Amino acid sequence: MSHHHQQFFEKLVKAYSTDLFRFGFWLSKDRNIAEDLVQETFARAWKSIDHLNEEAAAKAWLMTILRRENARRFEKKQPELIEIEESIIADDKANEPEEILERQLLHKAIMDLEKDFREPLVMQIIWGYSGEEIAEQLNLKVATVNTRLFRARKQLKKMIEKTPSIPAKIGSSR
């Protein structure tokens, strides 16, 4: 690790820890988790600091790492939690039980996609990013992102078609 890297890294930590902490807190609603996320993010950033050339890209890059770290928490522990939250949100809008179920199936299907396809799709569907923004965040060409989104949707459709639809008896037993 060169001295230059060390200085650059310290500069990043000074410049962005607060923003990253805020973002982590916003994602996790928990100060301790947010602090862990920031630590993890910088630990990972340090390992791949070589790939970061211009400081202008640093913030988006760090945010991406933090977001991935946060997602990793769910992969490890509680894939159901997101689905439950989603269904509660859906229920709020007085949606039909079938729709809630469909959203859960969709969510599960998305989580089953390969990472390369899952990431851009989640960014598009859940965070509402445009193709350009996704390309910038994931450091890909826009054409690549569009191809992946297209293939992700195709795979998703296949997966959903394979899932036998569950009769809409759920929810009538409230």
C-alpha positions in Angstrom: 0.0 0.0 0.0 1.6 3.2 -1.0 1.7 6.3 1.1 -0.4 8.1 -1.5 -3.1 5.5 -1.0 -3.0 5.9 2.8 -3.5 9.7 2.5 -6.2 9.4 -0.1 -8.0 6.8 2.1 -7.8 9.0 5.2 -9.2 11.9 3.2 -12.1 9.7 2.1 -12.8 8.6 5.7 -12.8 12.2 6.9 -14.9 13.4 4.0 -17.6 10.7 3.9 -18.0 8.9 7.2 -20.8 11.2 8.3 -22.7 10.8 5.1 -22.2 7.1 5.1 -23.3 6.9 8.7 -26.5 8.8 7.8 -27.1 6.5 4.9 -26.5 3.4 7.0 -28.8 4.7 9.7 -31.5 5.5 7.2 -31.2 1.9 5.8 -31.0 0.1 9.1 -32.8 2.5 11.5 -30.2 1.4 14.1 -27.1 3.3 15.2 -25.0 0.3 16.0 -25.7 -1.4 12.7 -25.1 1.9 10.9 -21.7 2.1 12.6 -20.9 -1.5 11.7 -21.9 -0.8 8.1 -19.6 2.2 7.9 -16.7 0.2 9.4 -17.3 -2.6 7.0 -17.6 -0.2 4.1 -14.3 1.4 4.8 -12.7 -2.0 5.4 -13.8 -3.1 1.9 -13.0 0.2 0.3 -9.5 0.0 1.7 -9.0 -3.5 0.1 -10.0 -2.2 -3.3 -8.8 1.4 -3.1 -6.6 0.7 -6.2 -9.7 0.6 -8.3 -10.8 4.1 -7.3 -9.0 6.7 -9.4 -10.9 9.9 -9.1 -12.3 11.3 -5.9 -15.4 12.5 -7.7 -16.6 8.9 -7.9 -15.7 8.1 -4.3 -19.0 8.9 -2.7 -21.2 6.9 -5.1 -18.7 4.1 -4.8 -18.7 4.1 -1.0 -22.5 4.3 -1.0 -22.7 1.3 -3.2 -20.4 -0.7 -0.9 -22.5 0.3 2.1 -25.7 -0.7 0.3 -24.3 -4.1 -0.5 -23.1 -4.6 3.0 -26.6 -3.8 4.2 -28.1 -6.2 1.7 -25.6 -8.9 2.9 -27.1 -8.7 6.4 -30.4 -9.8 5.0 -28.9 -12.6 2.9 -27.3 -14.0 5.9 -30.0 -13.7 8.4 -33.5 -12.9 7.4 -34.6 -13.0 3.8 -38.2 -13.2 5.1 -38.0 -9.9 6.8 -38.0 -7.8 3.7 -40.9 -9.8 2.3 -42.9 -9.4 5.5 -42.3 -5.7 5.4 -43.2 -5.5 1.8 -46.5 -7.3 2.4 -47.3 -4.9 5.3 -46.6 -2.0 3.0 -48.8 -3.6 0.4 -51.5 -4.3 2.9 -51.6 -0.7 3.9 -52.9 0.2 0.5 -55.7 -2.3 1.1 -54.4 -4.5 -1.7 -55.9 -7.8 -2.4 -54.2 -10.8 -0.8 -53.4 -12.2 -4.2 -51.4 -9.0 -5.0 -49.5 -9.3 -1.8 -48.7 -12.9 -2.6 -47.6 -12.0 -6.0 -45.3 -9.3 -4.6 -43.8 -11.9 -2.3 -43.3 -14.4 -5.1 -41.7 -11.6 -7.2 -39.5 -10.6 -4.4 -38.3 -14.2 -3.8 -37.8 -14.7 -7.6 -35.7 -11.5 -7.7 -33.6 -12.7 -4.7 -33.0 -16.0 -6.6 -31.5 -14.3 -9.6 -27.7 -14.3 -10.1 -26.1 -11.3 -8.5 -25.2 -9.7 -11.9 -28.9 -9.6 -12.8 -30.3 -9.1 -9.4 -28.4 -5.9 -8.6 -29.4 -3.8 -11.6 -33.0 -5.0 -11.4 -33.3 -4.2 -7.7 -31.8 -0.8 -8.3 -34.3 -0.2 -11.0 -37.4 -1.6 -9.4 -36.8 -0.7 -5.8 -34.7 2.4 -5.9 -36.1 3.7 -9.2 -32.6 4.3 -10.7 -32.3 5.0 -14.4 -30.1 2.8 -16.7 -27.5 5.6 -16.7 -27.4 5.8 -12.9 -27.2 2.0 -12.5 -24.3 2.0 -15.0 -22.5 4.7 -13.0 -23.0 3.0 -9.7 -22.0 -0.5 -10.8 -19.3 0.8 -13.0 -20.7 -0.7 -16.2 -21.6 0.5 -19.7 -25.2 1.6 -20.1 -25.6 -1.0 -22.9 -24.4 -3.7 -20.5 -26.9 -2.6 -17.8 -29.8 -2.6 -20.4 -28.8 -6.1 -21.5 -28.7 -7.4 -18.0 -32.0 -5.8 -17.1 -33.6 -7.3 -20.2 -32.2 -10.8 -19.3 -33.1 -10.4 -15.7 -36.7 -9.7 -16.6 -36.8 -12.7 -19.0 -35.4 -15.0 -16.3 -37.9 -13.5 -13.8 -40.8 -14.2 -16.1 -39.6 -17.8 -16.5 -39.3 -18.3 -12.8 -42.7 -16.8 -12.1 -44.3 -18.9 -14.8 -42.9 -22.0 -13.1 -44.4 -21.1 -9.8 -47.8 -22.7 -9.5 -50.2 -19.9 -8.5 -51.6 -20.4 -5.1 -55.4 -20.2 -4.9 -56.6 -17.0 -3.5 -57.9 -18.3 -0.2 -55.4 -16.5 1.8 -56.6 -13.5 3.6 -60.3 -14.5 3.8 -59.6 -16.0 7.2 -59.1 -12.7 9.0 
